[in-house]
Amino acid sequence: MIGTSQAMQTVYQLIDIVARCTSTVLISGETGTGKELVARAIHRASPRKNNMLITVNCAAIPASLIESELFGHERGSFTGAIDRRIGKFEMATNGTLFLDEISEMPLELQVKLLRAIQEREIERVGGKQTIKINTRIIAATNRELEKEVGDGHFRRDLYYRLNVFPISLPPLRDRSDDILHLAVHFLDKYTRVSGKCVNCISPSAQQDLINYHWPGNVRELEHTIERSILLAGGSVLKKIYLPKAILNKNSQSQGFCFKTIADNERDHIIQTIYRCAGKLSGNGGAAEILGVPVSTLHSKMKKLEITRESIFRK
């Protein structure tokens, strides 16, 4: 996990506190904020670190299969159950079970999950034997579970049982101090993966990263850096491939657009020469107004690729 902002320091402190015990943890945060990373950090810092961390995405499993996935089933318990199957709860015994997108769990299964957490015992689908478990539960959601409870989509008793130790992850827009640290980390990661030699991010590109509001949070930042590296033409990442509509909106809302020093110098020279009607030397010439020798002005025009066409194209 990367971040030195105050918001992330608070998250680190909470991880350190809860990792040593077996309390149930509920991690909340927008999509892409790193909820699974927090779950892994808690597991790795806990006494259970040498046992398994099992992850179940409740939104990715059909409602008809999730009970079998979690609790297992006996042979012949339903059509297609040709063998006994061990569920995730048993697999994670003495370890940790991470239930991602817990708000997507069907209501009828929430009762059985509540019993498993409270009684620390389960029954396989189609089974009669009660199985004792020693599994730590960490759940995560990108929704407001209290609202889901109020709307009747999530059991109140299960919510209170999961919300023993809540950890709320801040969106990336609320930890802007961490954006460049994360960008550099992803830059290093994907230059190695892609085999391209991109060493740094230009000042203008850095400013674009900071100005963007990152609705997809850290995950969106990671994918944006990966895409920008693949499209980069040199050793410096000069352009960040963000949605154009968003960039235009950001620029308009602030009344200006960010440019490099070279771009600003080029625009200033062009405007000066234009206002001098193309005159470079002598009294009232662009060189005199800019306060540089004519030879220096010619040199800068060549370096900045300033032509007569670019000056008078209007």
C-alpha positions in Angstrom: 0.0 0.0 0.0 1.3 3.4 -1.0 0.4 6.8 0.5 1.7 9.3 3.1 -1.4 11.5 3.4 -3.0 11.9 6.8 -6.1 9.9 5.6 -3.9 6.9 4.7 -1.9 7.2 8.0 -5.2 6.8 9.8 -6.0 3.6 7.7 -2.5 2.2 8.6 -3.1 2.8 12.3 -6.5 1.0 12.1 -4.9 -2.0 10.3 -2.2 -2.2 12.9 -4.7 -2.2 15.7 -7.2 -4.8 14.3 -4.6 -7.2 12.7 -3.6 -8.7 16.1 -7.1 -9.8 17.1 -9.8 -11.9 15.5 -12.5 -9.2 15.3 -14.7 -9.0 12.2 -13.7 -6.1 10.0 -15.9 -4.2 7.5 -14.0 -2.2 4.9 -16.0 0.4 3.0 -14.9 2.6 0.1 -15.6 3.5 -3.5 -14.7 1.1 -6.3 -10.9 1.1 -6.9 -9.8 2.4 -3.5 -7.9 -0.8 -2.6 -10.3 -2.7 -0.2 -8.7 -6.0 -1.0 -5.2 -4.6 -0.4 -6.4 -3.6 3.1 -7.8 -7.1 3.7 -4.5 -8.7 2.6 -2.5 -6.2 4.8 -4.6 -7.2 7.9 -4.1 -10.9 7.2 -0.4 -10.6 6.6 0.0 -8.7 9.9 -2.1 -11.1 11.9 -1.2 -14.3 13.8 -3.0 -16.2 11.0 -0.5 -15.0 8.3 0.9 -18.5 7.8 -2.6 -19.9 6.9 -4.8 -19.2 3.9 -6.5 -16.0 2.9 -9.5 -17.0 0.8 -11.3 -14.3 -1.3 -14.9 -14.6 -2.4 -16.5 -11.9 -4.6 -20.1 -12.1 -3.8 -21.1 -10.2 -6.9 -19.3 -12.6 -9.2 -21.1 -15.8 -8.1 -24.7 -16.7 -9.2 -27.1 -16.6 -6.3 -27.9 -20.3 -6.9 -24.3 -21.3 -6.4 -23.0 -19.0 -3.7 -24.3 -21.1 -0.8 -22.4 -24.1 -2.1 -19.3 -21.9 -2.7 -19.2 -20.7 0.9 -20.4 -23.8 2.8 -19.7 -26.7 0.5 -22.1 -29.5 -0.4 -22.5 -33.2 0.0 -22.6 -35.6 -2.9 -26.1 -35.8 -4.4 -27.4 -32.8 -2.5 -28.6 -31.2 -5.8 -28.5 -32.0 -9.5 -24.8 -31.9 -10.6 -23.4 -32.5 -7.1 -21.5 -35.7 -8.1 -18.9 -35.3 -5.4 -18.5 -33.8 -1.9 -17.2 -30.3 -2.0 -15.4 -28.3 0.7 -16.6 -24.7 0.9 -14.6 -21.5 1.4 -15.3 -21.4 5.2 -13.7 -24.8 5.7 -10.8 -23.9 3.4 -10.1 -20.8 5.4 -10.2 -22.5 8.8 -7.4 -21.0 11.0 -7.0 -18.3 8.3 -9.1 -15.5 6.9 -12.2 -15.4 4.6 -12.5 -12.1 2.7 -16.1 -11.5 1.5 -15.8 -8.8 -1.2 -19.0 -6.9 -2.3 -20.9 -8.3 0.7 -23.9 -6.1 -0.2 -24.6 -8.3 -3.2 -25.2 -11.4 -1.0 -28.8 -12.7 -1.3 -31.0 -12.0 1.7 -31.8 -15.7 2.2 -28.1 -16.5 2.5 -27.4 -13.7 4.9 -29.2 -15.6 7.7 -26.8 -18.6 7.3 -23.8 -16.3 7.1 -24.9 -14.6 10.4 -25.2 -18.0 12.1 -21.7 -19.0 10.8 -20.2 -15.9 12.2 -21.9 -16.0 15.6 -21.9 -19.7 16.3 -18.6 -20.5 14.4 -20.1 -23.5 12.8 -21.6 -24.4 9.4 -23.4 -27.2 7.6 -22.7 -28.2 4.0 -25.6 -28.1 1.6 -27.4 -31.4 1.9 -25.4 -32.3 5.0 -26.5 -33.1 8.6 -23.2 -32.8 10.4 -22.3 -29.5 12.1 -18.8 -28.5 11.3 -16.9 -26.3 13.7 -14.8 -23.5 12.1 -12.2 -21.1 13.2 -12.3 -18.5 10.4 -11.8 -14.8 10.6 -14.2 -12.7 8.5 -13.3 -9.6 6.7 -16.0 -8.1 4.5 -16.0 -5.2 2.0 -18.5 -3.1 0.2 -18.6 0.0 -2.1 -22.2 0.8 -0.9 -23.6 2.4 2.2 -24.7 -0.7 4.1 -26.8 1.4 6.5 -28.8 2.7 3.6 -29.1 -0.9 2.2 -30.5 -1.9 5.6 -33.0 0.9 5.6 -34.1 -0.1 2.1 -34.6 -3.7 3.2 -31.8 -5.1 1.0 -29.5 -6.1 3.8 -30.2 -7.7 7.2 -29.8 -5.3 10.2 -28.5 -8.0 12.5 -25.8 -9.1 10.0 -24.8 -5.5 9.4 -24.1 -5.0 13.2 -22.3 -8.3 13.3 -20.0 -7.3 10.4 -19.5 -3.7 11.5 -17.5 -4.6 14.7 -14.4 -2.8 13.4 -15.1 -0.5 10.4 -12.4 0.9 8.2 -13.4 3.5 5.6 -11.0 4.1 2.7 -10.8 7.6 1.3 -11.3 8.2 -2.4 -8.2 9.3 -4.3 -9.5 12.8 -4.8 -9.4 13.3 -1.0 -5.7 12.2 -0.8 -4.2 14.2 -3.6 -0.9 14.2 -1.9 -0.6 10.6 -2.8 -1.3 10.8 -6.5 2.2 11.4 -7.7 3.7 8.8 -5.3 1.2 6.3 -6.8 1.9 7.4 -10.3 5.7 6.9 -9.9 5.1 3.5 -8.5 2.9 2.5 -11.4 5.4 4.1 -13.8 8.2 1.8 -12.5 5.9 -1.2 -12.5 4.7 -0.9 -16.1 7.9 0.2 -17.7 9.4 -3.1 -16.4 6.3 -5.1 -17.6 6.2 -3.4 -21.1 9.9 -3.2 -21.6 9.7 0.5 -22.5 12.2 3.0 -21.1 10.1 5.8 -19.6 12.0 7.4 -16.7 9.9 10.2 -15.5 6.7 12.2 -15.8 6.8 15.8 -17.2 5.6 18.7 -15.0 2.6 19.3 -17.3 1.6 15.6 -17.1 2.0 15.7 -13.3 -0.3 18.7 -13.2 -2.9 16.8 -15.2 -2.7 13.9 -12.8 -3.3 16.2 -9.8 -6.1 18.1 -11.5 -8.2 15.1 -12.5 -10.8 14.0 -10.0 -10.3 10.2 -10.5 -13.8 8.7 -10.2 -12.2 5.2 -10.6 -9.7 6.0 -7.8 -6.4 4.1 -7.6 -7.4 1.4 -10.1 -8.2 4.1 -12.7 -4.9 5.8 -12.0 -3.0 2.5 -12.5 -4.7 1.7 -15.8 -4.2 5.3 -17.0 -0.5 5.2 -16.3 -0.2 1.8 -18.0 -2.0 3.1 -21.1 0.1 6.3 -21.2 3.3 4.4 -21.0 2.3 2.2 -23.9 1.5 5.3 -26.0 4.6 7.3 -24.9 7.1 8.2 -27.6 10.2 8.8 -25.5 11.8 8.5 -22.1 9.6 11.2 -20.5 5.9 10.6 -20.0 4.6 13.9 -21.5 1.0 13.1 -21.9 -1.6 11.5 -19.7 -4.4 9.9 -21.6 -7.4 11.1 -19.7 -11.0 11.7 -20.9 -10.9 14.9 -23.0 -14.2 16.2 -21.8 -12.9 16.0 -18.2 -9.6 17.8 -19.1 -11.5 20.5 -20.9 -13.9 20.9 -18.0 -11.1 21.2 -15.5 -9.2 23.7 -17.6 -12.3 25.9 -18.1 -13.3 25.8 -14.5 -9.9 27.2 -13.5 -9.8 29.7 -16.3 -6.6 28.5 -17.8 -4.7 25.5 -19.1 -1.4 24.2 -17.8 1.6 24.4 -20.2 5.3 23.6 -20.0 7.8 26.5 -19.7 8.9 25.9 -23.3 5.2 26.1 -24.5 4.7 29.3 -22.6 7.9 30.8 -24.0 7.0 29.8 -27.6 3.5 31.4 -27.2 5.0 34.6 -25.8 7.5 34.9 -28.7 4.9 34.2 -31.3 2.5 36.9 -29.8 5.3 39.4 -29.6 6.5 38.9 -33.2 2.8 39.0 -34.4 2.2 42.3 -32.6 5.5 43.6 -34.2 4.1 42.7 -37.6 6.9 40.2 -38.1 9.7 42.7 -37.5 12.5 41.0 -35.6 15.4 43.6 -35.3 15.8 47.3 -35.0 13.7 49.9 -33.1 10.4 48.4 -32.1 11.4 44.9 -33.3 10.6 41.8 -31.4 14.1 41.2 -30.2 14.2 44.7 -28.6 10.9 44.2 -26.9 11.9 40.7 -25.6 15.2 42.1 -24.4 17.4 39.7 -26.3 19.9 39.9 -29.2 18.5 39.1 -32.6 20.8 36.1 -32.8 19.4 34.7 -29.6 15.8 35.3 -30.9 16.7 33.4 -34.1 18.2 30.6 -32.1 15.1 30.3 -29.9 12.8 30.4 -32.9 14.7 27.5 -34.4 14.7 25.5 -31.2 11.0 26.1 -30.6 10.1 25.5 -34.2 8.6 28.9 -34.7 7.9 29.6 -38.4 6.3 32.5 -40.2 3.3 30.3 -40.9 2.9 29.6 -37.2 3.0 33.3 -36.4 0.5 34.6 -39.0 -1.7 31.5 -39.4 -4.6 33.6 -38.0 
